[in-house]
């Protein structure tokens, strides 16, 4: 739980009452490798903080897997579009390793926002940070080479990258596994 509080501290400091109210709404869950915490066509009504583990955000398009994101310990994971709109998700969220998450439901979060203006502000700041992450990912496809995108992923979490199958990394980068092998060989 301390990791989550430190994450929040980067944005705003919560007093003990605010933190205790937030913490009381969290559900700790142990997740097994290959478990789906969100399935395509389900509504996403939660945010989850990853205490341990690696997750992927993916969908299928014309029979092939499209991996949009990887999430590591210290990240939030959700389908934010489904979370905000209440519409079914077009993506799955799968555990690539055993893990532990802290989940909060949308209804609980909204009650906390009503009770604590600081938590509402924190939610906005976290959402803005997530938006910047998505915008940077889109920019990377427009302005970076696959090798540059790979190097950014390595910088983000090189230790855990070895736990992700090469074909998944290639799908995330929008390249073939063979091209990824050539990029890795150049290092």
N, C-alpha and C positions, 0 to 999 in steps of 0.2 A: 504494500500500500504506500510505502514511503516513496517508491519510484513515481507513482501517480502524483503525489503531492509535489514532488520536485518538478515534474513536468508542468504542473499548473503554476508553480512559482516563477517559471520563465515568463509567464504572461501577467500574472497578478497574484498578490499574496492574499490568501483567505484567512480570516480569523478562525478561531477554534470552533465557534458555533457553526459557521458556514461549512467548514470542512467536515465536522461531525454529522451535520444534516446530509451532506453529500455522500459521505461514506456509508451512512445507514441505508441508503438507497441502492448500494452496489451489491450485486450477487457474484460471488466467486464461483467460477466453474473450471473444472479440469476437463481438458479437451484432448481427445485421442487423435493421433495422426490419421488423416483422411476423413475425419468428421467434418460435416458441413454445418457451419453455424448459421448459414443463410442459404436457402435453395432458390433457384430461379422460380419465378412466379409466386413467391411468398412476399408478403409485405415486411419491410424491415422497420421494426419499431424499437430498435435499440442502438446504443453506442457501446462499444466494448474497448477497454484498454487492455493491451496485451502485456501481461506481466512476464510471461515466458512463451516462447514458440515463434513459429513462422507461419504466416497465412498467405493465401493468394486469392485475388479477386479476379474471376474469370467468367467467360460466357462461351457459347458455341455460335459460330457463324459459318454457314454453308458447310457444316460437318467438321470444321476445324476449330480447335480451341484457341480462344483469344484471351491472353492474360494481360490484364490492364494494370495490375499493381501487385507488389509484394509488401507485406507488413511484418515488421519485426518487433521484438520486445521493446517497449517504450512508445509504441505507436498506438493511435486509435484506429479501429477498423469498424466500418459500417458501409451500407450502401446509402450514402447521404441523400441521393435523389429520392429514393424510395422512402427514406426516413422523413424527409421534408414534405413530400407530396402525398404519402399514404398509398401510392400506386405500387403494384407488384414489381419486384426486382427483376431485372433482365440478367442478373449476374448471380453467381454462386460465390460464397466465401468458404474456403476449405483450409483445414489445418494441414500443413506440410510436415509438421513435427508434433509430438505431444506438446501440450501447452497449458497455460493457465490464463484465463481472462477475467476481468471484472466488468460485468455488464450492468447497464442502467437502461431502464425502459423510458420511452419518450414521455409517457404520462407522468412519471416520477420527475423527470427532468423539468418538465413544464411547471410542475408544482414548486420545485426548487427555484426556478426563475421568478415565479410570482412572489415567493417569500424573501429571496435575497437578490437584490439588484446587482451585487458584486458577482454572483454566479451567472446571472444573465449576461453581464459584460464579459466574463470569462468564456462563456459559450460562444459569444460573437468573435472573440479573439482567436479561439481555437478553430472556429469555422473559417475565419479569414486565412489562418495558417494552412488549413487543409486545401482551401481554394488555391493558394499560391503553389502548393505542391502539385495539384492537378494542372495548373497553368504552365508550370515549368516542364511537366511531362509532355504536354502538347507541344510546347516550344521545342523540346528536344527532338521531336519527330520532324519538325519543320526546319531546324537549323543545325542539327548535329548529325554526324555520321554514326553508323552503328557502333563503331569502335569507341567513339566519344560517349555514347549512351552506356556502353558496357563499363567504361572507366568510371562514370558517375555512379553506377550501381555498385561497383567494387568499393568506391570511396564511402558509400553509404553504409555498407555492412559486409566487408570482405570475409570476416570470420564465418558468418552464417551462410554466405553464398555457396560454400562447398556442400551444404546440405540440400540445395535445390537442384533437381535434375537438370542437365544441360538443355534438354529439349524445352523445358519450361522457361529457362532463361532466354533461349533463342526466341520463343514465342513472345515473351515480354518485350524483347528488343525489336521484334518485327523482322527477324532474319531466320535463315535456315540453321539447323544445328551444325552443318558443315562450315558455314560462314563464321559462326561463333568459334569453332575449333581453330580456324585460320586466325581470327583476332587474338585468341588466347596464345597461339603459337608465336605470335609476333612479340610477345612480352618477354 
